Each structure stands twice: as C-alpha cells, then as structure tokens.
C-alpha cells in the first residue's frame, strides 16, 4: 500500500489469495472496513474472485451484494430459485446475501468483482467508467476506485489492472480510464 497524499494506492500484486472452503475458487480482498474485520464483522468488503468451478455461494445473512463479471464467459446464478445470466462483462448485478445462490459456469473459469455491504449500516453504488471523468466523494463517504481492465490514472497516479485507490477524504478527483474502472462509493445507510 502506498499513499498519494489524497488517497491510498492498493496494488494488486500485494493481495494474498484465499481459497474457498468448497474448493471452487479463490478470493483476493481489495479493501474492507473496518480494516482487518472478518467475514462476520465487516461493514463493507470488496474483492476479486477467481471462480474455477460451479457450486453454491456461501450465505451472507444481512449483506447486500453486487457482482460484476470481469473475465470469462460468465455464469448463470440461481438466486432463490430464479436464474439470472451474468454473462456480459462490466454489468453489475445486485442480490441479497441472504438468498440461496448457486453458480453454474457458462464456459470455463471466470473472474468477478464483488461488493458487499452490511444492510442497515452501509450502502454502496457501483459505477463503471470508460472515459475521463471526475470522482466526487461527498462528506462522510468513502470511495474505492478499482481498475478492472486496461490501466487508469487517478489524479496523476497510475493504476495497473486490478490496482485500487481508497479515498477516505471528501473532494473531487480526476479519473482517466484506459479501459474499464469501477468507482464504488460507500455511505452510511439511510435510517
């Protein structure tokens, strides 16, 4: 992790892979809050997952999820009995972590981008940028910028594929994607 002075840069090369309990893939946590919180204590968590085989998703009661296909042909998710194809890259799909969810790979392994928030505490929006833009971070919010394809530049700092920048301070930041970059904004849940 390095700092630009305005945000922390989280390099993909420093993330350890954590094997799934069912053996169907590995996850690399990009960032979470509070830092170091386990799966039962986070307010928000963002990760990239290498999905190697079909199987059930782990249940996450009380968690809202957004999954986005990054690499591969995709998957068919059966969420509480209803099938949903997640086969178009860079199209977020939101669902409840409470739901019984099963995954069928469409044509081999896939990589997906996962955003999870604890319902009632934090809400998130997932936007995808492919052209120069500004990232506005309101007071009391946090943003995570993740380069999903190609490269990106955030306020003059280069991000390679899967690198991220964690922005804890409010303000406006210049983003120049050289591919597709996710901008995830976290805010306290409305009461």
Secondary structure, DSSP 8 states (H G I E B T S, - for coil): -EE-SSSEEE-GGG---EE-TTSSEEEEEEEEESTT--TTT-SEEEEEEEE-S-EE----TTEEEEEEEEESS-EEEEETTEEEEE-STT--EEEETTS-EEEEESSS-EEEEEEEEETTTEEEEEEEE-S-EEEEE-TT-EEEEEEEES-EEETTEEE-TT-EEEE-S-EEEEEEESSEEEEEEEEE---
